[in-house]
Structure formats: structure tokens, C-alpha cells
Amino acid sequence: MSEFSGRVALVTGSSSGIGEQVARRLSGLGASVAVNSATSVDAGEAVAESLPAPATYIRADIGNQDEAESLVDDTVARFGRLDIVVNNAGWTTVVDHDDLDGLTDDILRRTFEVNVFGTWWVTKRAIPHLQRSDDPNVVIVSSVAGLRPIGSSIAYAMSKAALNHLTVLLAKSYGPIRVNAIAPGLVATAWTKDWDAMHAAVAAQAPVARSAMPDDCAEAVLGLIRTRYATGEVFVVDGGLTQTM
């Protein structure tokens, strides 16, 4: 028996990057996994088809309440249970923090619809199913932008700060479900592949001297799932960058 055999995990935003690596790691340890994306359907289907344990792909935009709730319903309909929810899906666009007019209401609204409301809708729908698990877990992928005045936009940083506090509130109120978060710094993904100057700056300043890789974040997610007496934690995964800021 593999470590997570018999477990079912839903990983939002898992067609690439951090979410894909989380899905691959959980599947490699025996979990059945629901892979999700809002737009990258071909990539999501390819990830699900390549996983070693039973898997399915479900297209859903978690920024839409009906789709967020159906994502949970469809996962349970496919696998019959739910033990792990990894809230990884997110949305952002780069807006300089001093560009007041550039941060439009539409950007602010979309950022919160996906990052905060979407995470809330998925988690709320999942809780009744998680309460039937003997080791229920929610892990939220947040950011150091929720802890420090940094990030791709003020809206993004605000949304991640909300997720950090949501983590603590859910952990306090819905035990024995364990609710934790990881807060990565800059991660080398397709989204940041052209951010050479920022990756260089992190490498020069962070004690670990590089940006995070998606698998660094996936390892942190697994660590929180495995740590059965940890809940309400926001685990910073930034190579020590915020220690130097």
C-alpha cells in the first residue's frame, strides 16, 4: 500500500506549475486525484492521463460560484469521497504598486473572485465531505505577498493576506479538518519565465540563492499533509528571502 492509497485529492489549478507538481506527487503516493484548470483543457487532460493512480480532469473556473461548487461535486461523484483539497488556483496581473489608476476595479474584482471567493467556495463545498474523512486536509497556496508589501499587484497581495487569515479561521472552527497554507516567494513557472531580473534579484538576496521550483512548493504541501498535529500554519517557502528584507 502506498502512503495515500484510498485517499482522494482535489487540486485546483493543476494543469501546470505548482498544482501539477502537487497532483503528480500525490498520485505517485497512491492518491486518486482530480486535476483542474479554467482554460488549459488540453494540458489538464494530459496531466490527468499521465498520472499513475486513478485520476480525472474537471474543467472549472473557481471564480464562478456554480463552477467552483460543481468541481467539488464532480470530484465526489467520480471517486466517492474527498480527503484532501489543495487550493492552488489563482489569478493575477502585474500592476505597479504606485500605479493607482492601473489597478482598475475589474482587476481588483477578478483577483478576489478567483483567489479569495474561489478558494472559499471550493472549501465550503468540500467541508461536509472532508468531515467524513479520517484524515481530512485543506492546504491553501498563498504567497509571501500576503505577509510583506510585495507582489505582482496590490490586489494580489491583499488577496493573499486574506487567504492567510482564512487559513487560521478555518483551522480554528472546523477541526479536526486540518487547514494549513504555504506561502511561496518567487517561483520559476511558465508565468514568471520572462522575469529574469526578478529571478536574479532573488538569487542575489535569498540565503538559498535561487527562486523556488514548483516541486519545492509541492514538497511543502506534502509536509503539511503529513504533519498530523499541525493546523492553522502558514508555512513560508521562500529560501529565506523575507528574512533579508
C-alpha positions as a Python dict, from the first residue, in 0.01 Angstrom:
ca = {
    (1, 'M'): (0, 0, 0),
    (2, 'S'): (131, 343, -94),
    (3, 'E'): (113, 626, 158),
    (4, 'F'): (-202, 788, 17),
    (5, 'S'): (-375, 482, -126),
    (6, 'G'): (-750, 509, -78),
    (7, 'R'): (-732, 888, -46),
    (8, 'V'): (-893, 1130, -288),
    (9, 'A'): (-741, 1471, -356),
    (10, 'L'): (-876, 1770, -545),
    (11, 'V'): (-602, 2005, -667),
    (12, 'T'): (-730, 2327, -821),
    (13, 'G'): (-525, 2493, -1094),
    (14, 'S'): (-325, 2175, -1156),
    (15, 'S'): (-263, 2174, -1531),
    (16, 'S'): (84, 2325, -1479),
    (17, 'G'): (324, 2472, -1225),
    (18, 'I'): (281, 2414, -853),
    (19, 'G'): (-57, 2249, -889),
    (20, 'E'): (68, 2000, -1146),
    (21, 'Q'): (359, 1901, -924),
    (22, 'V'): (128, 1858, -623),
    (23, 'A'): (-101, 1637, -831),
    (24, 'R'): (193, 1430, -954),
    (25, 'R'): (339, 1386, -606),
    (26, 'L'): (6, 1283, -452),
    (27, 'S'): (-71, 1045, -736),
    (28, 'G'): (275, 892, -713),
    (29, 'L'): (199, 815, -349),
    (30, 'G'): (-127, 642, -438),
    (31, 'A'): (-395, 913, -411),
    (32, 'S'): (-674, 941, -664),
    (33, 'V'): (-656, 1296, -800),
    (34, 'A'): (-898, 1538, -962),
    (35, 'V'): (-697, 1768, -1190),
    (36, 'N'): (-848, 2108, -1263),
    (37, 'S'): (-800, 2418, -1472),
    (38, 'A'): (-1017, 2701, -1600),
    (39, 'T'): (-880, 2731, -1954),
    (40, 'S'): (-588, 2493, -2019),
    (41, 'V'): (-809, 2196, -2101),
    (42, 'D'): (-564, 2002, -2319),
    (43, 'A'): (-285, 2042, -2066),
    (44, 'G'): (-512, 1942, -1778),
    (45, 'E'): (-636, 1632, -1960),
    (46, 'A'): (-276, 1538, -2042),
    (47, 'V'): (-173, 1568, -1677),
    (48, 'A'): (-466, 1353, -1561),
    (49, 'E'): (-395, 1088, -1826),
    (50, 'S'): (-29, 1071, -1727),
    (51, 'L'): (-81, 1016, -1355),
    (52, 'P'): (-8, 667, -1220),
    (53, 'A'): (-307, 644, -984),
    (54, 'P'): (-672, 691, -1084),
    (55, 'A'): (-728, 1049, -1197),
    (56, 'T'): (-980, 1266, -1374),
    (57, 'Y'): (-976, 1611, -1529),
    (58, 'I'): (-1253, 1859, -1446),
    (59, 'R'): (-1268, 2197, -1617),
    (60, 'A'): (-1397, 2467, -1386),
    (61, 'D'): (-1334, 2835, -1325),
    (62, 'I'): (-1339, 2863, -947),
    (63, 'G'): (-1405, 3237, -982),
    (64, 'N'): (-1758, 3133, -1081),
    (65, 'Q'): (-1951, 3003, -779),
    (66, 'D'): (-2154, 2745, -969),
    (67, 'E'): (-1843, 2602, -1134),
    (68, 'A'): (-1647, 2602, -807),
    (69, 'E'): (-1919, 2407, -631),
    (70, 'S'): (-1967, 2169, -924),
    (71, 'L'): (-1593, 2098, -919),
    (72, 'V'): (-1627, 1953, -570),
    (73, 'D'): (-1950, 1771, -654),
    (74, 'D'): (-1799, 1616, -967),
    (75, 'T'): (-1490, 1501, -777),
    (76, 'V'): (-1702, 1323, -517),
    (77, 'A'): (-1927, 1177, -786),
    (78, 'R'): (-1622, 1034, -964),
    (79, 'F'): (-1436, 895, -664),
    (80, 'G'): (-1699, 861, -390),
    (81, 'R'): (-1516, 1060, -125),
    (82, 'L'): (-1284, 1355, -61),
    (83, 'D'): (-990, 1365, 179),
    (84, 'I'): (-755, 1638, 57),
    (85, 'V'): (-823, 1976, -102),
    (86, 'V'): (-529, 2178, -232),
    (87, 'N'): (-646, 2528, -322),
    (88, 'N'): (-381, 2625, -572),
    (89, 'A'): (-574, 2806, -847),
    (90, 'G'): (-511, 3177, -858),
    (91, 'W'): (-519, 3479, -1083),
    (92, 'T'): (-308, 3792, -1111),
    (93, 'T'): (-182, 4053, -1350),
    (94, 'V'): (116, 4278, -1297),
    (95, 'V'): (37, 4633, -1183),
    (96, 'D'): (300, 4853, -1020),
    (97, 'H'): (206, 4930, -662),
    (98, 'D'): (237, 5304, -725),
    (99, 'D'): (6, 5291, -1030),
    (100, 'L'): (-322, 5386, -864),
    (101, 'D'): (-518, 5416, -1187),
    (102, 'G'): (-365, 5099, -1330),
    (103, 'L'): (-526, 4890, -1058),
    (104, 'T'): (-875, 4902, -1203),
    (105, 'D'): (-1188, 4782, -1031),
    (106, 'D'): (-1207, 4499, -1285),
    (107, 'I'): (-859, 4377, -1189),
    (108, 'L'): (-934, 4405, -818),
    (109, 'R'): (-1265, 4222, -860),
    (110, 'R'): (-1123, 3937, -1072),
    (111, 'T'): (-829, 3890, -836),
    (112, 'F'): (-1059, 3847, -539),
    (113, 'E'): (-1316, 3639, -730),
    (114, 'V'): (-1058, 3372, -807),
    (115, 'N'): (-811, 3392, -521),
    (116, 'V'): (-1045, 3455, -228),
    (117, 'F'): (-1403, 3380, -330),
    (118, 'G'): (-1300, 3079, -538),
    (119, 'T'): (-1097, 2930, -255),
    (120, 'W'): (-1386, 2995, -17),
    (121, 'W'): (-1648, 2840, -246),
    (122, 'V'): (-1441, 2526, -307),
    (123, 'T'): (-1352, 2481, 57),
    (124, 'K'): (-1702, 2548, 187),
    (125, 'R'): (-1848, 2293, -53),
    (126, 'A'): (-1579, 2041, 41),
    (127, 'I'): (-1609, 2063, 419),
    (128, 'P'): (-1910, 1829, 461),
    (129, 'H'): (-1722, 1562, 260),
    (130, 'L'): (-1396, 1623, 443),
    (131, 'Q'): (-1574, 1579, 775),
    (132, 'R'): (-1633, 1214, 679),
    (133, 'S'): (-1261, 1151, 623),
    (134, 'D'): (-1037, 1009, 895),
    (135, 'D'): (-753, 1245, 798),
    (136, 'P'): (-904, 1549, 626),
    (137, 'N'): (-676, 1820, 492),
    (138, 'V'): (-706, 2158, 325),
    (139, 'V'): (-390, 2327, 200),
    (140, 'I'): (-407, 2677, 55),
    (141, 'V'): (-133, 2805, -175),
    (142, 'S'): (-83, 3161, -61),
    (143, 'S'): (224, 3384, -104),
    (144, 'V'): (478, 3588, 86),
    (145, 'A'): (298, 3880, -78),
    (146, 'G'): (32, 3823, 187),
    (147, 'L'): (292, 3880, 457),
    (148, 'R'): (511, 4155, 315),
    (149, 'P'): (431, 4463, 98),
    (150, 'I'): (540, 4294, -225),
    (151, 'G'): (376, 4102, -509),
    (152, 'S'): (253, 4139, -865),
    (153, 'S'): (-10, 4394, -762),
    (154, 'I'): (-165, 4543, -450),
    (155, 'A'): (-479, 4344, -531),
    (156, 'Y'): (-280, 4019, -539),
    (157, 'A'): (-108, 4095, -210),
    (158, 'M'): (-441, 4185, -47),
    (159, 'S'): (-597, 3860, -168),
    (160, 'K'): (-312, 3651, -31),
    (161, 'A'): (-330, 3826, 305),
    (162, 'A'): (-699, 3733, 312),
    (163, 'L'): (-610, 3369, 239),
    (164, 'N'): (-355, 3362, 520),
    (165, 'H'): (-616, 3473, 770),
    (166, 'L'): (-879, 3243, 619),
    (167, 'T'): (-639, 2956, 687),
    (168, 'V'): (-627, 3037, 1057),
    (169, 'L'): (-1002, 3096, 1085),
    (170, 'L'): (-1095, 2768, 915),
    (171, 'A'): (-843, 2573, 1121),
    (172, 'K'): (-989, 2716, 1441),
    (173, 'S'): (-1351, 2650, 1352),
    (174, 'Y'): (-1354, 2327, 1151),
    (175, 'G'): (-1123, 2084, 1329),
    (176, 'P'): (-1043, 1801, 1309),
    (177, 'I'): (-1007, 1909, 946),
    (178, 'R'): (-652, 2041, 931),
    (179, 'V'): (-620, 2366, 735),
    (180, 'N'): (-276, 2499, 651),
    (181, 'A'): (-116, 2719, 387),
    (182, 'I'): (214, 2752, 210),
    (183, 'A'): (345, 3099, 129),
    (184, 'P'): (600, 3075, -151),
    (185, 'G'): (823, 3352, -267),
    (186, 'L'): (908, 3385, -637),
    (187, 'V'): (855, 3053, -815),
    (188, 'A'): (1005, 2958, -1152),
    (189, 'T'): (695, 2876, -1359),
    (190, 'A'): (572, 2948, -1709),
    (191, 'W'): (413, 3266, -1571),
    (192, 'T'): (749, 3401, -1446),
    (193, 'K'): (979, 3260, -1716),
    (194, 'D'): (1049, 3607, -1856),
    (195, 'W'): (1111, 3768, -1518),
    (196, 'D'): (1490, 3736, -1547),
    (197, 'A'): (1568, 4045, -1342),
    (198, 'M'): (1345, 3934, -1055),
    (199, 'H'): (1488, 3580, -1052),
    (200, 'A'): (1838, 3729, -1048),
    (201, 'A'): (1748, 3962, -761),
    (202, 'V'): (1609, 3673, -555),
    (203, 'A'): (1919, 3464, -625),
    (204, 'A'): (2137, 3753, -510),
    (205, 'Q'): (1941, 3823, -190),
    (206, 'A'): (1788, 3497, -63),
    (207, 'P'): (2007, 3277, 159),
    (208, 'V'): (1923, 2974, -56),
    (209, 'A'): (2029, 3181, -359),
    (210, 'R'): (1761, 3084, -611),
    (211, 'S'): (1393, 3111, -686),
    (212, 'A'): (1166, 2827, -579),
    (213, 'M'): (1081, 2545, -816),
    (214, 'P'): (727, 2403, -831),
    (215, 'D'): (850, 2084, -666),
    (216, 'D'): (981, 2283, -367),
    (217, 'C'): (625, 2402, -312),
    (218, 'A'): (478, 2056, -369),
    (219, 'E'): (714, 1917, -106),
    (220, 'A'): (591, 2179, 140),
    (221, 'V'): (229, 2086, 66),
    (222, 'L'): (307, 1719, 129),
    (223, 'G'): (488, 1807, 451),
    (224, 'L'): (182, 1985, 587),
    (225, 'I'): (-47, 1699, 487),
    (226, 'R'): (182, 1454, 661),
    (227, 'T'): (222, 1658, 980),
    (228, 'R'): (-87, 1539, 1163),
    (229, 'Y'): (-61, 1776, 1457),
    (230, 'A'): (-22, 2097, 1256),
    (231, 'T'): (-315, 2320, 1168),
    (232, 'G'): (-358, 2691, 1111),
    (233, 'E'): (1, 2726, 994),
    (234, 'V'): (122, 2949, 711),
    (235, 'F'): (447, 2785, 603),
    (236, 'V'): (681, 3030, 429),
    (237, 'V'): (869, 2869, 140),
    (238, 'D'): (1092, 3146, 9),
    (239, 'G'): (1452, 3032, 56),
    (240, 'G'): (1484, 3277, 343),
    (241, 'L'): (1417, 3582, 123),
    (242, 'T'): (1184, 3756, 368),
    (243, 'Q'): (1447, 3719, 640),
    (244, 'T'): (1665, 3959, 445),
    (245, 'M'): (1400, 4220, 354),
}
